[in-house]
Amino acid sequence: MSKAKKKSNFHSQKILVTGGHLTPAQACIEELIAKNYKNIVYVGQKRTILFDKNLSAEYKVITSLNLKFISIIAGKYSRFLNFHALIWLFRIPIGFIHALLILLSERPKLVLSFGSHVALPIVFWARMLSIPVVTHEQTVTIGLSNKIIQFFADKVCYSWENNEYNVDNDKYILTGNPVRKAIRESYNSISSMTKNNDGNITILVTGGNQGAHVINQYICDNIHTLIKKYRIIHLTGSNTIFNDYSKAKQIENIINNKFDQPRYFVYDYVSVNDMINFYKKADILITRAGANTVAEIIILRKKALVIPIKTTSGNEQFLNAKLLEKLGLGHTINQDDLYRVNLDKLIVDLLKTSIEEKEIESISKLHLNAHKNIVKLVLDILEEKTL
């Protein structure tokens, strides 16, 4: 085939995107589409919680972009021995077989991985089939899956300055953590907004794409006290295992009937535009410490009370939370201490805390350009294969 013909087929080469971290994947996919690369297939999980009846956030987002979504039967290792852990363990060999079948069927020219147990079997077989792999690590420390994935990847992109990567090896590239387009387009207007000045602090409560049952339960248990001082926007997530959304919705109806103006707002899953609106309204967040949330908090210069998940690999959420503290944007609450803390005092103290503006600006610039950095790397590899 001539070089001219190879170049003409360049934009039609198939890229397989996979992993458990939707937000950076979405940002990179949108950048690829903007550059006219539309032959993209996404391998993820249609339902991310065992026995959950609702569709995952990644399935909703990817299908809304009119891309092919393949749900993989992936397994993972759990530190806790219970019924669910045994099912996840049993799914590991099934996931490796399924991943091989997916790659043989789709035959992508490149795999773009965003870590987790979902990506690991895909990346392994991609390496065995000589398909180039670019992987991205979101967190301050390397996740368990990416510790393995990095050995099979051609390029490893990472989000934060740290000493876990061999920076002298050109395989490892500091790219930042891609954030959603709507965040990139709105960060100036949100970060420069003045706080609410009517005497009412607005708290945005969110536990990530799937919600956080521990946080949801705390808010519902304490809402009658909280609502006397604060307006609460509560994103519960939409999983049907705990039914947090329906429980909170019932409380919302009871509480708002007591006030002239609604003070408690409950949602399960919201669009990115709604999320931007909530960020604008919020004076402070109560949240987990996932890498995407932390990146958005830094870019938007929001203050947050952060409750790290205890079971993350390498204690990554705790390290993420401590980074926010260092920047003056967060305070870490141990999950076991949640019912014992003086929330009012923490809110007052955190809102008074000064922020490290220069360091925040430097980190923000890196994350705001991360999608471009990763996509350029992907396209350079594809172009090299085409020539």
TANORDA-V393385 format. One line per field, one symbol per residue. phi: phi as a letter, one per 40 degrees, with the letter a starting at -180 (. if undefined). psi: psi as a letter, one per 40 degrees, with the letter a starting at -180 (. if undefined). burial: # if it has 16 or more other ideal C-beta (glycine too) atoms within 10 Angstrom, else .. A space follows every 10 residues. Layout:
phi: ???
psi: ???
burial: ???
This chain:
phi: .ccccccccd ccccbbbahb bcdccccccc cccccgbbcb bbbabcbcbd gccccccccc cccccgbcbb ccccbacbcb cacccccccc cdcccccccc ccccccfcca bbbbggcccd cccdcccccg cdbbbbbccc bccdccccdd cbccbbcbbb cabcbccccc cbbcbgbcbc dccccbcccc cccccdbcgb cbbbbabgdc gacccdcccc cbccccccbb cbbbccgbcc ccfccccccc cdccccccbc bdbbbbbcbb cccccdccdc cccabbacbc cccccccccc fccacbbccc bccgfccccd cccccdcgba bcbcdccdcb cccdcccccc ccccbccccc ccccdcccbc cccccccccc ccccccc
psi: hidddddded eehhhhhiie gddddddddd ddddefhegh ihhahdhehh ehdiiidddd ddddefihhh higiiihieh hadddddddd eddddddddd ddddddfiei hhifaidddd ddddddddef hihhihhdid ihiddddddd deidhhhidi hieeigeehe dhhhdihhii ddddeedddd deiiihfeeh hhhhhieade ihdddddddd deddddeddi hhhhheieie defddddddd dddddeeeid hiehhhichi iddddddddd dhdiihiafi ddddddddde fiihhhgihd eihefddddd ddddddeeei hhhhdeedee igdddddddd dehiigdddd dddddddded dddddddddd dddddd.
burial: .........# ..#.###### ########## ##....#..# ######.##. .#.####### ##....#.## ##.###.... .......#.. ##..##.### .##....### ########## #######... ########## ######..## .######### ....#..... .##.###### ..##.##..# .......... ########## ########## ..#..##..# #########. .#.##..##. ##..##.... ..#######. ....##.##. ########## ########## #########. .######### ####..#### ###.#..#.. ..#...#..# .........# ..##.###.# #####.###. ##...#.
